[in-house]
């Protein structure tokens, strides 16, 4: 079933159960986003790990590297790049093709631009015995060596999705607080 996000057509793209298990993810959502003019295609991955330790083994540099892509550059995106959440963009090449992955890591209720930052924050939380969930949200685009990759569109899509995710996490935290209040009183 297709739907729309910010005028983009969204089509679910199921992930093979074997791939999900190899990733160590508890849940994976993958969708293909097609721009209103039909000329731009983005791929979104949202990988959920009930315990962040499993998910923090993954980063775009590692996963794309295993797929034969060579890392060209990676940079953190700030608000000046139009991204309202901490994020990073990794750029790769392979056999005359280019690829970019715009990523953010949601650890508990806080976003981190890179896997090392999220890993550091997780380590700090683990000292206190807190096992936090992790969601690695990633928007990917590929094209020929000559093609202009839609980086700004990918950043905007990541921001929309991260905003929705942030609202969902806040709602779930509010529900949990309500349950705790009812149980305590």
QUICOR-V152106 format. One record per residue. N is the residue number from 0. SS is DSSP state (H for helix, E for strand, C for the rest). PHI is phi in whole degrees, -180 to 180 (* if undefined). OMEGA is omega in degrees with one decimal (none if undefined). Layout:
# QUICOR-V152106
n->N ss->SS phi->PHI omega->OMEGA
n->N ss->SS phi->PHI omega->OMEGA
This chain:
# QUICOR-V152106
n->0 ss->C phi->* omega->179.9
n->1 ss->E phi->-95 omega->173.9
n->2 ss->E phi->-150 omega->-178.0
n->3 ss->E phi->-124 omega->172.8
n->4 ss->E phi->-133 omega->179.3
n->5 ss->C phi->49 omega->179.2
n->6 ss->C phi->71 omega->176.1
n->7 ss->E phi->-86 omega->174.3
n->8 ss->E phi->-79 omega->-177.1
n->9 ss->E phi->-115 omega->178.9
n->10 ss->E phi->-126 omega->176.7
n->11 ss->E phi->-60 omega->178.8
n->12 ss->C phi->-131 omega->-175.1
n->13 ss->C phi->-55 omega->178.4
n->14 ss->C phi->-106 omega->177.9
n->15 ss->C phi->-57 omega->-178.0
n->16 ss->H phi->-59 omega->178.4
n->17 ss->H phi->-65 omega->177.6
n->18 ss->H phi->-64 omega->178.9
n->19 ss->H phi->-58 omega->179.2
n->20 ss->H phi->-64 omega->179.3
n->21 ss->H phi->-64 omega->177.5
n->22 ss->H phi->-73 omega->-177.7
n->23 ss->C phi->78 omega->-177.5
n->24 ss->C phi->-84 omega->174.7
n->25 ss->C phi->-76 omega->176.4
n->26 ss->E phi->-146 omega->175.9
n->27 ss->E phi->-136 omega->173.3
n->28 ss->E phi->-117 omega->179.1
n->29 ss->E phi->-131 omega->179.3
n->30 ss->E phi->-137 omega->174.5
n->31 ss->E phi->-107 omega->179.3
n->32 ss->E phi->-110 omega->179.2
n->33 ss->E phi->-115 omega->-176.9
n->34 ss->C phi->-64 omega->-179.8
n->35 ss->C phi->-56 omega->179.5
n->36 ss->C phi->-84 omega->177.7
n->37 ss->C phi->78 omega->-174.9
n->38 ss->C phi->-98 omega->-176.7
n->39 ss->C phi->-120 omega->179.9
n->40 ss->E phi->-124 omega->176.2
n->41 ss->E phi->-121 omega->178.2
n->42 ss->E phi->-117 omega->-179.4
n->43 ss->E phi->-110 omega->174.7
n->44 ss->E phi->-121 omega->171.2
n->45 ss->E phi->-127 omega->-178.2
n->46 ss->E phi->-105 omega->-178.2
n->47 ss->E phi->-106 omega->177.4
n->48 ss->E phi->-125 omega->179.7
n->49 ss->C phi->-60 omega->175.5
n->50 ss->C phi->-118 omega->-174.0
n->51 ss->H phi->-57 omega->-177.2
n->52 ss->H phi->-55 omega->-179.9
n->53 ss->H phi->-68 omega->-176.7
n->54 ss->H phi->-75 omega->-177.3
n->55 ss->C phi->-78 omega->172.7
n->56 ss->C phi->-82 omega->-173.9
n->57 ss->C phi->-105 omega->172.3
n->58 ss->C phi->-152 omega->179.0
n->59 ss->H phi->-56 omega->-177.9
n->60 ss->H phi->-60 omega->-178.8
n->61 ss->H phi->-74 omega->-174.4
n->62 ss->H phi->-65 omega->178.7
n->63 ss->H phi->-70 omega->176.5
n->64 ss->H phi->-59 omega->178.0
n->65 ss->H phi->-66 omega->178.3
n->66 ss->C phi->-88 omega->177.4
n->67 ss->C phi->91 omega->178.3
n->68 ss->C phi->-84 omega->177.3
n->69 ss->E phi->-101 omega->179.7
n->70 ss->E phi->-69 omega->178.3
n->71 ss->E phi->-100 omega->179.6
n->72 ss->E phi->-160 omega->173.1
n->73 ss->E phi->-145 omega->179.4
n->74 ss->E phi->-147 omega->174.9
n->75 ss->E phi->-80 omega->177.3
n->76 ss->E phi->-102 omega->177.4
n->77 ss->C phi->-107 omega->179.0
n->78 ss->H phi->-61 omega->179.4
n->79 ss->H phi->-65 omega->178.3
n->80 ss->H phi->-85 omega->178.0
n->81 ss->C phi->88 omega->-178.8
n->82 ss->C phi->-103 omega->-177.6
n->83 ss->C phi->-85 omega->176.7
n->84 ss->C phi->-125 omega->174.5
n->85 ss->C phi->-59 omega->-178.3
n->86 ss->E phi->-153 omega->175.9
n->87 ss->E phi->-138 omega->175.1
n->88 ss->E phi->-124 omega->176.4
n->89 ss->E phi->-112 omega->-179.3
n->90 ss->E phi->-116 omega->-174.9
n->91 ss->E phi->-134 omega->171.6
n->92 ss->E phi->-135 omega->175.9
n->93 ss->E phi->-164 omega->172.9
n->94 ss->C phi->46 omega->176.2
n->95 ss->C phi->76 omega->178.5
n->96 ss->E phi->-122 omega->176.3
n->97 ss->E phi->-119 omega->-179.7
n->98 ss->E phi->-147 omega->172.7
n->99 ss->E phi->-137 omega->178.8
n->100 ss->E phi->-130 omega->175.8
n->101 ss->E phi->-100 omega->-171.2
n->102 ss->E phi->-131 omega->166.8
n->103 ss->E phi->-144 omega->-178.9
n->104 ss->E phi->-121 omega->177.7
n->105 ss->E phi->-100 omega->-180.0
n->106 ss->E phi->-108 omega->-173.9
n->107 ss->C phi->64 omega->179.8
n->108 ss->C phi->-121 omega->-177.3
n->109 ss->E phi->-123 omega->178.5
n->110 ss->E phi->-89 omega->175.8
n->111 ss->E phi->-131 omega->-176.0
n->112 ss->C phi->-73 omega->-173.2
n->113 ss->C phi->-131 omega->177.7
n->114 ss->H phi->-61 omega->178.5
n->115 ss->H phi->-61 omega->177.8
n->116 ss->H phi->-65 omega->179.1
n->117 ss->H phi->-65 omega->179.5
n->118 ss->H phi->-63 omega->177.9
n->119 ss->H phi->-63 omega->179.8
n->120 ss->H phi->-63 omega->178.4
n->121 ss->H phi->-63 omega->179.2
n->122 ss->H phi->-59 omega->178.5
n->123 ss->H phi->-64 omega->179.3
n->124 ss->H phi->-68 omega->-178.2
n->125 ss->H phi->-63 omega->177.1
n->126 ss->H phi->-57 omega->-178.9
n->127 ss->C phi->-93 omega->175.9
n->128 ss->C phi->76 omega->-179.7
n->129 ss->C phi->-96 omega->174.9
n->130 ss->C phi->-98 omega->-176.4
n->131 ss->C phi->-95 omega->173.4
n->132 ss->C phi->-76 omega->179.0
n->133 ss->E phi->-133 omega->169.7
n->134 ss->E phi->-124 omega->174.6
n->135 ss->E phi->-99 omega->-179.3
n->136 ss->E phi->-104 omega->-173.7
n->137 ss->E phi->-143 omega->174.7
n->138 ss->E phi->-116 omega->-172.7
n->139 ss->E phi->-120 omega->172.7
n->140 ss->E phi->-135 omega->177.8
n->141 ss->E phi->-131 omega->177.1
n->142 ss->E phi->-169 omega->177.4
n->143 ss->E phi->-70 omega->-179.4
n->144 ss->C phi->-60 omega->-178.6
n->145 ss->C phi->-89 omega->-174.4
n->146 ss->C phi->-70 omega->174.1
n->147 ss->C phi->-85 omega->179.8
n->148 ss->C phi->-81 omega->-173.5
n->149 ss->C phi->-81 omega->-175.3
n->150 ss->H phi->-60 omega->-178.2
n->151 ss->H phi->-64 omega->177.3
n->152 ss->H phi->-63 omega->179.6
n->153 ss->H phi->-65 omega->178.5
n->154 ss->H phi->-63 omega->-180.0
n->155 ss->H phi->-63 omega->179.8
n->156 ss->H phi->-65 omega->177.9
n->157 ss->H phi->-60 omega->-179.1
n->158 ss->H phi->-65 omega->177.7
n->159 ss->H phi->-61 omega->-178.4
n->160 ss->H phi->-66 omega->178.9
n->161 ss->H phi->-65 omega->176.9
n->162 ss->H phi->-62 omega->177.7
n->163 ss->H phi->-66 omega->178.7
n->164 ss->H phi->-65 omega->178.7
n->165 ss->H phi->-59 omega->179.6
n->166 ss->H phi->-63 omega->179.3
n->167 ss->H phi->-65 omega->179.6
n->168 ss->H phi->-64 omega->178.8
n->169 ss->H phi->-63 omega->178.6
n->170 ss->H phi->-64 omega->179.4
n->171 ss->H phi->-66 omega->178.2
n->172 ss->H phi->-65 omega->177.4
n->173 ss->H phi->-64 omega->177.3
n->174 ss->H phi->-63 omega->179.5
n->175 ss->H phi->-64 omega->178.6
n->176 ss->H phi->-62 omega->177.6
n->177 ss->H phi->-62 omega->177.1
n->178 ss->H phi->-62 omega->179.5
n->179 ss->H phi->-62 omega->179.4
n->180 ss->H phi->-64 omega->179.9
n->181 ss->H phi->-66 omega->-179.3
n->182 ss->H phi->-73 omega->-177.8
n->183 ss->H phi->-82 omega->-173.4
n->184 ss->C phi->-120 omega->none
